[in-house]
Amino acid sequence: MGRLTGGDPSLLRRINSAVVLHALRAAEAPTLTDLVNVTGLSRPTVEGVVEGLMDTGLVVEAAVDENAARRQGRPARRFRFRVEAGHLLGIEIGPHRIAALLADLGGRVRGSAHVEVSETASADERLDHVRVAVADLLKRSGVARASLRAVGVASPGIVEADGTIRLGTALPQWTGLPLGERLRRSFRCPVLVENDANAAAVAEHWKGAAVGSDDVVFVLAGLSPGAGSLIGGRLHRGFGGAAGEIGALHLLGREATPEEVLSTTGEPLHPLDEAQVARVFTLAGQGDAGARAAVERYLRRLVHDVAALVLALDPELVVVGGWAAGPAGVLEPLRRELARYCLRPPRVEQSLLGEAAVATGALRLALDHVEERLFAVEGTVTARRRSGV
């Protein structure tokens, strides 16, 4: 990396601003002296940066403790990062529901919304449900749409850098949908679209079962499972966004589709009919021989799919989420079989976030986008290659 010189004052101002703002957010009402000590910048530089940040509305002078002021005389000025200066949205678009989370610039959730959606809903109907859910959430929270700084969206399918769904078989009319472009019409801020399993992996790393682990595979266990992975603490999408599509492994010579594997009648299950799938697991739990055989076939397939990814990536941890994580009892079979197949079996844990994982990951995507622009010191967990958006 080349040596930084004074030849680009705008770059120096940007770096100084990012460093001071990062210190402000990490501390509780620091003084100018505190900021000078933490950042290593000169006092005049820190003063100038703080004044500029106050002009933008990102920083405000902290309220003075009047009792302390009376005891000590005039106290030093203190400042704080205004988490309320903007808001973020995380949106999950799924087969059966739309979920949205609203947070401040510190990532603290301030409100949520859920809307049930038919699995047969068209793309236009599904997007209408998204708009209704967001409008309701903003109204109930008293937040103006203009306050939004970024919106993260998580959806099934292979997602291109511009938010287009290159392939999405889980939702009707989803393949080829310019999802990012369609949603950007509703917002005045950046809209970032991500695969749902990738978003869930990021969420578990942020505040779930994978906190503290940087090499992680998240398995979204369903009839056709998907996976997201972090390598060295960064989200791995692959060259075209298709990394982790383990639900397609049966195409490599496996004898049956996932819908056929879990069938007890010889007729393939409908991939979006979760009630039908749940009945198979319920019958298996009640001792039905045909259902137990179907569930065992499903578990073998899931282990095969996950083992392929584990062998390729050698993660420290596999986190299992999705609807099948509970009824299928997948954790123990997965641990046992990965120990047989893998050279170094990873830990296997259940998701701590449950059905909130995907929307939480979408929210983290929006937060990363804002942090990258505010602090701009290094790439975030979810940052895309610069050739993308």
MIFI-349485 format. One record per residue (C-alpha): residue number from 1; residue in three letters; x, y, z. Coordinates in Angstrom, 2 decimals. Each point is the difference from the previous one (the first is absolute). Layout:
BEGIN
+-----+------+---------+---------+---------+
: seq : type :      xx :      yy :      zz :
+-----+------+---------+---------+---------+
: NUM :  ALA :       X :       Y :       Z :
...
+-----+------+---------+---------+---------+
This chain:
BEGIN
+-----+------+---------+---------+---------+
: seq : type :      xx :      yy :      zz :
+-----+------+---------+---------+---------+
:   1 :  MET :    0.00 :    0.00 :    0.00 :
:   2 :  GLY :    1.34 :    3.40 :   -0.96 :
:   3 :  ARG :    1.02 :    2.52 :    2.66 :
:   4 :  LEU :   -2.65 :    2.58 :    0.82 :
:   5 :  THR :    1.15 :    3.56 :   -0.67 :
:   6 :  GLY :   -1.53 :    3.42 :    0.43 :
:   7 :  GLY :   -0.72 :    0.31 :   -3.70 :
:   8 :  ASP :   -3.69 :   -0.78 :    0.35 :
:   9 :  PRO :   -1.52 :    2.15 :    2.76 :
:  10 :  SER :   -3.52 :   -1.27 :   -0.72 :
:  11 :  LEU :    1.15 :   -3.57 :    0.62 :
:  12 :  LEU :    1.72 :    1.05 :    3.24 :
:  13 :  ARG :   -3.18 :    1.75 :    1.16 :
:  14 :  ARG :   -2.01 :   -3.11 :   -0.83 :
:  15 :  ILE :    2.37 :   -2.24 :    1.95 :
:  16 :  ASN :    0.09 :    2.37 :    2.98 :
:  17 :  SER :   -3.79 :    0.25 :    0.01 :
:  18 :  ALA :   -0.38 :   -3.79 :   -0.08 :
:  19 :  VAL :    2.50 :   -0.49 :    2.82 :
:  20 :  VAL :   -1.64 :    2.59 :    2.26 :
:  21 :  LEU :   -3.52 :   -1.21 :   -0.75 :
:  22 :  HIS :    1.02 :   -3.59 :    0.75 :
:  23 :  ALA :    1.46 :    1.13 :    3.34 :
:  24 :  LEU :   -3.15 :    1.95 :    0.81 :
:  25 :  ARG :   -2.25 :   -2.96 :   -0.63 :
:  26 :  ALA :    2.17 :   -2.33 :    2.06 :
:  27 :  ALA :    0.15 :    2.30 :    3.05 :
:  28 :  GLU :   -2.63 :    1.38 :    2.35 :
:  29 :  ALA :   -0.08 :    3.80 :   -0.29 :
:  30 :  PRO :    3.76 :    0.62 :   -0.38 :
:  31 :  THR :    1.62 :    3.41 :    0.37 :
:  32 :  LEU :    2.25 :    1.54 :   -2.62 :
:  33 :  THR :    2.98 :   -1.05 :    2.11 :
:  34 :  ASP :   -1.30 :   -3.60 :    0.03 :
:  35 :  LEU :   -0.29 :    0.06 :   -3.79 :
:  36 :  VAL :    3.49 :    1.41 :   -0.41 :
:  37 :  ASN :    1.41 :   -2.77 :    2.20 :
:  38 :  VAL :   -1.91 :   -2.76 :   -1.77 :
:  39 :  THR :    0.59 :    1.11 :   -3.59 :
:  40 :  GLY :    3.53 :    1.39 :    0.27 :
:  41 :  LEU :   -1.07 :    3.05 :   -2.02 :
:  42 :  SER :    0.80 :    3.57 :    0.99 :
:  43 :  ARG :   -2.53 :    1.96 :    2.03 :
:  44 :  PRO :   -0.67 :    2.56 :   -2.77 :
:  45 :  THR :   -0.63 :   -2.86 :   -2.46 :
:  46 :  VAL :   -2.41 :   -1.74 :    2.38 :
:  47 :  GLU :   -1.82 :    3.27 :    0.74 :
:  48 :  GLY :   -0.42 :    0.68 :   -3.70 :
:  49 :  VAL :   -1.26 :   -3.51 :   -0.73 :
:  50 :  VAL :   -2.48 :    0.06 :    2.90 :
:  51 :  GLU :   -1.41 :    3.34 :   -1.12 :
:  52 :  GLY :   -0.41 :   -1.34 :   -3.52 :
:  53 :  LEU :   -1.75 :   -3.15 :    1.27 :
:  54 :  MET :   -2.34 :    2.15 :    2.08 :
:  55 :  ASP :   -0.91 :    1.94 :   -3.14 :
:  56 :  THR :   -0.99 :   -3.26 :   -1.72 :
:  57 :  GLY :   -2.20 :   -1.03 :    2.93 :
:  58 :  LEU :    2.01 :   -3.13 :    0.80 :
:  59 :  VAL :    1.46 :    1.40 :    3.23 :
:  60 :  VAL :   -1.52 :    2.12 :    2.73 :
:  61 :  GLU :    1.27 :    1.47 :    3.23 :
:  62 :  ALA :   -0.99 :   -2.29 :    2.86 :
:  63 :  ALA :   -2.22 :    1.27 :    2.78 :
:  64 :  VAL :    1.84 :    1.26 :    3.07 :
:  65 :  ASP :   -0.54 :   -1.60 :    3.39 :
:  66 :  GLU :   -1.14 :    3.10 :    1.94 :
:  67 :  ASN :    0.86 :   -1.48 :    3.39 :
:  68 :  ALA :    3.56 :   -0.75 :   -1.15 :
:  69 :  ALA :    0.24 :    3.48 :   -1.52 :
:  70 :  ARG :   -0.90 :    1.63 :    3.32 :
:  71 :  ARG :    2.64 :   -2.05 :    1.80 :
:  72 :  GLN :    2.82 :    0.44 :   -2.51 :
:  73 :  GLY :   -0.64 :    3.33 :   -1.64 :
:  74 :  ARG :   -0.29 :    0.23 :   -3.75 :
:  75 :  PRO :    0.54 :   -3.56 :   -1.35 :
:  76 :  ALA :    1.73 :   -0.88 :   -3.25 :
:  77 :  ARG :   -2.26 :   -0.31 :   -3.03 :
:  78 :  ARG :   -1.03 :   -3.54 :   -0.81 :
:  79 :  PHE :   -1.29 :   -1.41 :   -3.26 :
:  80 :  ARG :   -1.90 :   -3.04 :   -1.22 :
:  81 :  PHE :   -0.75 :   -1.79 :   -3.25 :
:  82 :  ARG :   -3.69 :    0.52 :   -0.87 :
:  83 :  VAL :   -1.32 :   -3.50 :   -0.62 :
:  84 :  GLU :   -3.38 :    1.65 :   -0.60 :
:  85 :  ALA :    1.40 :    2.00 :   -2.95 :
:  86 :  GLY :   -1.19 :   -2.68 :   -2.39 :
:  87 :  HIS :   -1.67 :   -3.39 :   -0.21 :
:  88 :  LEU :    0.52 :   -3.34 :   -1.70 :
:  89 :  LEU :   -2.36 :   -2.66 :   -1.30 :
:  90 :  GLY :    0.53 :   -3.75 :   -0.29 :
:  91 :  ILE :   -2.59 :   -1.83 :   -2.08 :
:  92 :  GLU :   -0.52 :   -3.74 :   -0.50 :
:  93 :  ILE :   -2.04 :   -1.05 :   -3.04 :
:  94 :  GLY :   -0.97 :   -3.64 :    0.44 :
:  95 :  PRO :   -2.46 :   -2.49 :   -1.44 :
:  96 :  HIS :   -2.53 :    0.46 :    2.81 :
:  97 :  ARG :    0.79 :    3.29 :    1.66 :
:  98 :  ILE :    1.56 :    3.43 :   -0.23 :
:  99 :  ALA :    1.96 :    1.10 :    3.08 :
: 100 :  ALA :    1.53 :    3.42 :    0.59 :
: 101 :  LEU :    2.24 :    1.40 :    2.74 :
: 102 :  LEU :    0.61 :    3.71 :    0.63 :
: 103 :  ALA :    3.17 :    1.10 :    1.82 :
: 104 :  ASP :    1.95 :    3.14 :    0.83 :
: 105 :  LEU :    3.55 :    0.68 :   -1.19 :
: 106 :  GLY :    1.35 :   -2.00 :    2.93 :
: 107 :  GLY :   -1.79 :   -3.11 :   -1.24 :
: 108 :  ARG :   -2.51 :   -0.05 :    2.87 :
: 109 :  VAL :   -3.39 :   -1.27 :   -1.13 :
: 110 :  ARG :   -2.78 :    2.57 :    0.50 :
: 111 :  GLY :   -2.91 :   -1.86 :   -1.58 :
: 112 :  SER :   -1.08 :   -3.00 :   -2.07 :
: 113 :  ALA :   -2.77 :   -1.10 :   -2.33 :
: 114 :  HIS :   -1.19 :   -3.34 :   -1.40 :
: 115 :  VAL :   -2.44 :   -0.66 :   -2.81 :
: 116 :  GLU :   -1.23 :   -3.43 :   -1.06 :
: 117 :  VAL :    0.22 :   -0.68 :   -3.75 :
: 118 :  SER :   -1.35 :   -2.83 :   -2.10 :
: 119 :  GLU :    2.67 :   -2.22 :   -1.54 :
: 120 :  THR :   -1.81 :    0.42 :   -3.34 :
: 121 :  ALA :    0.14 :    3.82 :    0.08 :
: 122 :  SER :    1.37 :    1.62 :   -3.15 :
: 123 :  ALA :    3.12 :    2.15 :    0.10 :
: 124 :  ASP :   -2.08 :    3.18 :   -0.18 :
: 125 :  GLU :   -2.26 :   -1.16 :    2.84 :
: 126 :  ARG :    2.97 :   -0.94 :    2.13 :
: 127 :  LEU :    1.65 :    3.39 :   -0.53 :
: 128 :  ASP :   -3.27 :    1.73 :    0.84 :
: 129 :  HIS :    0.04 :   -1.87 :    3.32 :
: 130 :  VAL :    3.55 :    1.28 :    0.59 :
: 131 :  ARG :   -1.09 :    3.60 :   -0.54 :
: 132 :  VAL :   -3.00 :   -0.40 :    2.31 :
: 133 :  ALA :    2.14 :   -1.57 :    2.75 :
: 134 :  VAL :    2.62 :    2.77 :   -0.23 :
: 135 :  ALA :   -2.58 :    2.80 :   -0.05 :
: 136 :  ASP :   -1.72 :   -1.45 :    3.05 :
: 137 :  LEU :    3.29 :   -0.43 :    1.87 :
: 138 :  LEU :    1.15 :    3.56 :   -0.69 :
: 139 :  LYS :   -3.38 :    1.43 :    1.02 :
: 140 :  ARG :   -0.15 :   -1.96 :    3.27 :
: 141 :  SER :    3.60 :    0.95 :    0.81 :
: 142 :  GLY :   -0.45 :    3.68 :   -0.81 :
: 143 :  VAL :    2.93 :   -0.10 :   -2.44 :
: 144 :  ALA :   -0.04 :    1.99 :   -3.23 :
: 145 :  ARG :    0.92 :   -1.86 :   -3.17 :
: 146 :  ALA :    2.57 :    2.73 :   -0.73 :
: 147 :  SER :    1.84 :   -1.04 :    3.18 :
: 148 :  LEU :    0.97 :   -3.36 :   -1.50 :
: 149 :  ARG :    3.74 :   -0.22 :   -0.81 :
: 150 :  ALA :    0.03 :   -3.53 :   -1.47 :
: 151 :  VAL :   -2.31 :   -2.96 :   -0.57 :
: 152 :  GLY :    1.19 :   -3.62 :    0.03 :
: 153 :  VAL :   -2.16 :   -2.64 :   -1.67 :
: 154 :  ALA :    0.41 :   -3.78 :    0.22 :
: 155 :  SER :   -1.69 :   -2.38 :   -2.42 :
: 156 :  PRO :    0.30 :   -3.58 :   -1.22 :
: 157 :  GLY :    1.92 :   -0.41 :   -3.24 :
: 158 :  ILE :    3.30 :    0.82 :   -1.64 :
: 159 :  VAL :    0.44 :    3.77 :    0.30 :
: 160 :  GLU :    2.13 :    2.06 :   -2.34 :
: 161 :  ALA :    1.94 :    3.05 :    1.20 :
: 162 :  ASP :   -2.67 :    2.43 :   -1.22 :
: 163 :  GLY :   -2.76 :   -1.84 :    1.87 :
: 164 :  THR :   -1.39 :   -1.96 :   -2.95 :
: 165 :  ILE :   -1.15 :   -3.55 :    0.79 :
: 166 :  ARG :    1.90 :   -2.04 :   -2.56 :
: 167 :  LEU :   -1.72 :   -3.22 :    1.07 :
: 168 :  GLY :   -2.75 :   -0.32 :    2.60 :
: 169 :  THR :   -2.14 :   -3.13 :   -0.12 :
: 170 :  ALA :   -1.44 :    0.35 :    3.52 :
: 171 :  LEU :   -2.29 :    2.92 :   -0.84 :
: 172 :  PRO :   -2.33 :    0.41 :   -3.01 :
: 173 :  GLN :    1.26 :    2.36 :   -2.73 :
: 174 :  TRP :    3.24 :    0.57 :    1.92 :
: 175 :  THR :    2.60 :   -1.10 :   -2.57 :
: 176 :  GLY :    1.24 :    3.04 :   -1.90 :
: 177 :  LEU :   -1.81 :    2.44 :    2.30 :
: 178 :  PRO :    1.92 :    3.31 :    0.37 :
: 179 :  LEU :   -0.80 :    0.00 :    3.71 :
: 180 :  GLY :    2.47 :    2.71 :    0.95 :
: 181 :  GLU :   -1.19 :    2.31 :   -2.75 :
: 182 :  ARG :   -3.67 :   -0.56 :    0.86 :
: 183 :  LEU :    0.50 :    0.74 :    3.69 :
: 184 :  ARG :    2.23 :    3.02 :   -0.57 :
: 185 :  ARG :   -3.07 :    1.76 :   -1.43 :
: 186 :  SER :   -1.49 :   -0.03 :    3.49 :
: 187 :  PHE :    3.01 :    1.41 :    1.85 :
: 188 :  ARG :    2.33 :    2.98 :   -0.24 :
: 189 :  CYS :    2.96 :   -1.94 :    1.39 :
: 190 :  PRO :    2.13 :   -2.95 :   -1.14 :
: 191 :  VAL :   -1.77 :   -3.37 :   -0.18 :
: 192 :  LEU :    2.24 :   -3.06 :    0.32 :
: 193 :  VAL :   -1.29 :   -3.46 :   -0.90 :
: 194 :  GLU :    1.48 :   -3.25 :    1.32 :
: 195 :  ASN :   -0.75 :   -3.71 :   -0.07 :
: 196 :  ASP :   -1.96 :   -1.11 :    3.09 :
: 197 :  ALA :    2.48 :   -2.65 :    1.20 :
: 198 :  ASN :    2.89 :    2.46 :   -0.39 :
: 199 :  ALA :   -1.93 :    2.55 :    2.04 :
: 200 :  ALA :   -0.71 :   -2.56 :    2.72 :
: 201 :  ALA :    3.70 :   -0.91 :    0.18 :
: 202 :  VAL :    0.87 :    3.67 :    0.53 :
: 203 :  ALA :   -2.69 :    0.31 :    2.67 :
: 204 :  GLU :    1.26 :   -2.99 :    1.99 :
: 205 :  HIS :    3.53 :    1.42 :   -0.16 :
: 206 :  TRP :   -1.28 :    3.39 :    1.21 :
: 207 :  LYS :   -2.20 :   -1.04 :    2.93 :
: 208 :  GLY :   -0.73 :   -3.73 :   -0.16 :
: 209 :  ALA :    1.66 :   -3.39 :    0.31 :
: 210 :  ALA :    3.06 :    1.00 :   -2.05 :
: 211 :  VAL :    1.15 :    3.02 :    2.04 :
: 212 :  GLY :    3.77 :   -0.28 :    0.30 :
: 213 :  SER :    0.39 :   -2.49 :   -2.87 :
: 214 :  ASP :    1.32 :    1.24 :   -3.35 :
: 215 :  ASP :   -0.19 :   -3.20 :   -2.07 :
: 216 :  VAL :   -3.66 :   -0.92 :    0.04 :
: 217 :  VAL :   -2.54 :   -1.86 :   -2.11 :
: 218 :  PHE :   -3.67 :    0.78 :    0.60 :
: 219 :  VAL :   -2.43 :   -2.62 :   -1.30 :
: 220 :  LEU :   -3.52 :    1.16 :   -0.77 :
: 221 :  ALA :   -1.55 :   -3.43 :    0.37 :
: 222 :  GLY :   -3.17 :   -0.49 :   -1.97 :
: 223 :  LEU :   -1.31 :   -2.29 :   -2.70 :
: 224 :  SER :    2.67 :    1.39 :   -2.32 :
: 225 :  PRO :    2.72 :    1.29 :    2.34 :
: 226 :  GLY :    2.25 :    2.97 :   -0.60 :
: 227 :  ALA :    3.12 :    1.18 :    1.77 :
: 228 :  GLY :    1.94 :    3.17 :    0.65 :
: 229 :  SER :    3.61 :    0.15 :    1.09 :
: 230 :  LEU :    2.52 :    2.34 :    1.55 :
: 231 :  ILE :    3.66 :   -0.55 :   -0.81 :
: 232 :  GLY :    2.46 :    1.89 :    2.17 :
: 233 :  GLY :   -2.89 :    2.06 :    1.36 :
: 234 :  ARG :   -1.25 :    1.15 :   -3.42 :
: 235 :  LEU :   -3.08 :   -1.09 :   -1.88 :
: 236 :  HIS :    0.84 :   -2.33 :   -2.88 :
: 237 :  ARG :   -2.35 :    0.37 :   -2.95 :
: 238 :  GLY :    2.08 :   -1.61 :   -2.74 :
: 239 :  PHE :    0.68 :    1.53 :   -3.40 :
: 240 :  GLY :   -3.65 :    0.13 :   -1.09 :
: 241 :  GLY :   -1.78 :   -0.05 :    3.35 :
: 242 :  ALA :   -0.79 :   -3.73 :   -0.12 :
: 243 :  ALA :    2.26 :   -1.22 :    2.80 :
: 244 :  GLY :   -1.86 :   -2.24 :    2.46 :
: 245 :  GLU :   -2.78 :   -1.20 :   -2.31 :
: 246 :  ILE :    0.26 :   -3.51 :    1.46 :
: 247 :  GLY :   -3.62 :   -0.74 :   -0.82 :
: 248 :  ALA :    1.13 :   -0.60 :   -3.58 :
: 249 :  LEU :    2.45 :   -2.79 :    0.87 :
: 250 :  HIS :   -2.53 :   -2.68 :   -0.93 :
: 251 :  LEU :    0.57 :    1.09 :   -3.60 :
: 252 :  LEU :    3.48 :   -1.58 :    0.22 :
: 253 :  GLY :   -1.40 :   -3.49 :   -0.39 :
: 254 :  ARG :   -2.17 :   -0.38 :    3.09 :
: 255 :  GLU :   -2.99 :   -2.20 :   -0.72 :
: 256 :  ALA :   -2.82 :    2.24 :    1.26 :
: 257 :  THR :   -0.97 :    3.63 :    0.48 :
: 258 :  PRO :   -0.48 :    1.31 :    3.56 :
: 259 :  GLU :   -3.78 :   -0.01 :   -0.58 :
: 260 :  GLU :    0.15 :   -3.72 :   -0.79 :
: 261 :  VAL :    2.36 :   -0.86 :    2.86 :
: 262 :  LEU :   -2.47 :    1.10 :    2.68 :
: 263 :  SER :   -3.11 :   -1.38 :   -1.67 :
: 264 :  THR :   -1.88 :   -2.87 :    1.65 :
: 265 :  THR :   -2.41 :   -0.55 :   -2.89 :
: 266 :  GLY :    2.21 :   -0.16 :   -3.07 :
: 267 :  GLU :   -1.30 :    3.43 :   -1.07 :
: 268 :  PRO :    2.51 :    2.85 :    0.41 :
: 269 :  LEU :   -0.83 :    2.54 :    2.71 :
: 270 :  HIS :   -0.63 :    3.58 :   -1.00 :
: 271 :  PRO :    3.21 :    1.88 :    0.91 :
: 272 :  LEU :   -1.91 :    2.92 :    1.57 :
: 273 :  ASP :   -2.62 :   -2.02 :    1.88 :
: 274 :  GLU :    1.55 :    0.05 :    3.46 :
: 275 :  ALA :   -3.16 :   -1.43 :    1.60 :
: 276 :  GLN :    0.30 :   -3.09 :   -2.18 :
: 277 :  VAL :    3.65 :   -0.36 :    0.93 :
: 278 :  ALA :   -0.77 :    0.50 :    3.70 :
: 279 :  ARG :   -2.53 :   -2.84 :   -0.13 :
: 280 :  VAL :    2.73 :   -2.39 :   -1.14 :
: 281 :  PHE :    2.17 :    0.94 :    2.99 :
: 282 :  THR :   -2.98 :   -0.25 :    2.36 :
: 283 :  LEU :   -0.85 :   -3.49 :   -1.25 :
: 284 :  ALA :    3.64 :   -1.02 :    0.32 :
: 285 :  GLY :   -0.02 :    1.16 :    3.61 :
: 286 :  GLN :   -3.11 :   -2.10 :    0.59 :
: 287 :  GLY :    1.77 :   -3.11 :   -1.30 :
: 288 :  ASP :   -1.43 :   -0.23 :   -3.52 :
: 289 :  ALA :    2.39 :   -2.27 :   -1.89 :
: 290 :  GLY :   -0.36 :    1.69 :   -3.39 :
: 291 :  ALA :    0.45 :    3.47 :    1.46 :
: 292 :  ARG :    3.03 :   -1.09 :    2.04 :
: 293 :  ALA :    1.61 :   -1.43 :   -3.14 :
: 294 :  ALA :   -0.70 :    3.26 :   -1.85 :
: 295 :  VAL :    1.54 :    2.11 :    2.78 :
: 296 :  GLU :    3.06 :   -2.27 :    0.10 :
: 297 :  ARG :    0.41 :    0.47 :   -3.76 :
: 298 :  TYR :   -0.28 :    3.75 :    0.49 :
: 299 :  LEU :    2.62 :    0.02 :    2.76 :
: 300 :  ARG :    2.42 :   -2.05 :   -2.09 :
: 301 :  ARG :   -0.43 :    2.46 :   -2.85 :
: 302 :  LEU :    0.51 :    2.99 :    2.28 :
: 303 :  VAL :    3.15 :   -1.52 :    1.48 :
: 304 :  HIS :    1.32 :   -0.71 :   -3.51 :
: 305 :  ASP :   -0.65 :    3.60 :   -1.05 :
: 306 :  VAL :    1.55 :    1.57 :    3.09 :
: 307 :  ALA :    2.99 :   -2.35 :   -0.01 :
: 308 :  ALA :    0.88 :    1.10 :   -3.53 :
: 309 :  LEU :    0.18 :    3.61 :    1.15 :
: 310 :  VAL :    1.87 :   -0.85 :    3.20 :
: 311 :  LEU :    2.63 :   -1.97 :   -1.90 :
: 312 :  ALA :    0.51 :    2.92 :   -2.37 :
: 313 :  LEU :    0.14 :    2.81 :    2.58 :
: 314 :  ASP :    1.15 :   -1.66 :    3.27 :
: 315 :  PRO :   -2.09 :    2.29 :    2.23 :
: 316 :  GLU :    0.38 :    0.22 :    3.74 :
: 317 :  LEU :   -3.77 :   -0.01 :    0.47 :
: 318 :  VAL :   -3.16 :   -1.12 :   -1.79 :
: 319 :  VAL :   -3.18 :    1.78 :    1.12 :
: 320 :  VAL :   -3.30 :   -1.61 :   -0.94 :
: 321 :  GLY :   -3.15 :    2.08 :   -0.40 :
: 322 :  GLY :   -3.16 :   -0.08 :   -2.08 :
: 323 :  TRP :   -3.24 :   -1.85 :    0.67 :
: 324 :  ALA :    1.61 :   -3.45 :   -0.12 :
: 325 :  ALA :    2.45 :    0.75 :    2.80 :
: 326 :  GLY :   -2.65 :   -0.71 :    2.64 :
: 327 :  PRO :   -2.39 :   -2.71 :   -1.20 :
: 328 :  ALA :    2.63 :   -2.08 :   -1.75 :
: 329 :  GLY :    2.32 :   -0.20 :    2.98 :
: 330 :  VAL :    2.89 :    0.51 :   -2.36 :
: 331 :  LEU :    2.77 :    1.02 :    2.39 :
: 332 :  GLU :    1.04 :   -3.38 :    1.41 :
: 333 :  PRO :   -0.20 :   -1.86 :   -3.34 :
: 334 :  LEU :    1.95 :    2.80 :   -1.63 :
: 335 :  ARG :    2.72 :   -0.07 :    2.67 :
: 336 :  ARG :    0.26 :   -3.77 :   -0.20 :
: 337 :  GLU :    0.16 :   -0.22 :   -3.78 :
: 338 :  LEU :    2.36 :    2.96 :   -0.45 :
: 339 :  ALA :    2.37 :   -1.77 :    2.39 :
: 340 :  ARG :   -0.04 :   -2.95 :   -2.42 :
: 341 :  TYR :    0.42 :    1.95 :   -3.23 :
: 342 :  CYS :    2.20 :    2.97 :    0.91 :
: 343 :  LEU :    3.71 :    0.10 :    0.70 :
: 344 :  ARG :   -0.54 :    2.56 :    2.75 :
: 345 :  PRO :   -3.63 :    0.08 :    1.16 :
: 346 :  PRO :   -1.23 :    3.50 :    0.86 :
: 347 :  ARG :   -2.17 :    0.91 :    2.96 :
: 348 :  VAL :   -3.70 :   -0.16 :   -0.84 :
: 349 :  GLU :   -2.40 :    2.34 :    1.79 :
: 350 :  GLN :   -3.61 :    1.04 :   -0.43 :
: 351 :  SER :   -0.84 :    3.57 :   -1.01 :
: 352 :  LEU :   -0.56 :    2.32 :    2.94 :
: 353 :  LEU :   -1.99 :    2.48 :   -2.09 :
: 354 :  GLY :   -2.56 :   -2.42 :   -1.42 :
: 355 :  GLU :   -2.43 :    1.51 :   -2.48 :
: 356 :  ALA :    1.43 :    3.48 :    0.66 :
: 357 :  ALA :    3.39 :   -0.94 :   -1.50 :
: 358 :  VAL :   -0.68 :    1.03 :   -3.60 :
: 359 :  ALA :   -1.50 :    3.42 :    0.78 :
: 360 :  THR :    2.74 :    0.64 :    2.57 :
: 361 :  GLY :    2.63 :   -0.76 :   -2.63 :
: 362 :  ALA :   -1.70 :    2.38 :   -2.43 :
: 363 :  LEU :    0.15 :    2.68 :    2.69 :
: 364 :  ARG :    3.72 :   -0.68 :    0.52 :
: 365 :  LEU :    0.48 :    0.41 :   -3.75 :
: 366 :  ALA :   -1.50 :    3.50 :    0.21 :
: 367 :  LEU :    2.07 :    0.83 :    3.08 :
: 368 :  ASP :    3.19 :   -1.16 :   -1.70 :
: 369 :  HIS :   -0.76 :    2.22 :   -2.98 :
: 370 :  VAL :   -0.42 :    3.05 :    2.22 :
: 371 :  GLU :    3.06 :   -0.81 :    2.11 :
: 372 :  GLU :    2.14 :   -0.44 :   -3.09 :
: 373 :  ARG :   -0.89 :    3.51 :   -1.10 :
: 374 :  LEU :    0.20 :    1.63 :    3.41 :
: 375 :  PHE :    3.18 :   -1.63 :    1.25 :
: 376 :  ALA :    1.59 :   -1.21 :   -3.26 :
: 377 :  VAL :    3.06 :   -1.46 :    1.74 :
: 378 :  GLU :   -0.27 :   -3.54 :   -1.34 :
: 379 :  GLY :   -2.50 :   -2.24 :   -1.78 :
: 380 :  THR :   -2.96 :   -1.34 :    1.95 :
: 381 :  VAL :   -1.15 :   -3.60 :    0.37 :
: 382 :  THR :   -2.53 :    0.31 :   -2.80 :
: 383 :  ALA :    1.85 :    2.38 :   -2.37 :
: 384 :  ARG :   -0.12 :   -1.05 :   -3.65 :
: 385 :  ARG :    2.88 :    0.09 :   -2.40 :
: 386 :  ARG :    0.44 :    3.46 :   -1.46 :
: 387 :  SER :   -1.09 :   -1.26 :   -3.41 :
: 388 :  GLY :   -3.47 :   -0.37 :    1.49 :
: 389 :  VAL :   -2.20 :    2.66 :    1.54 :
+-----+------+---------+---------+---------+
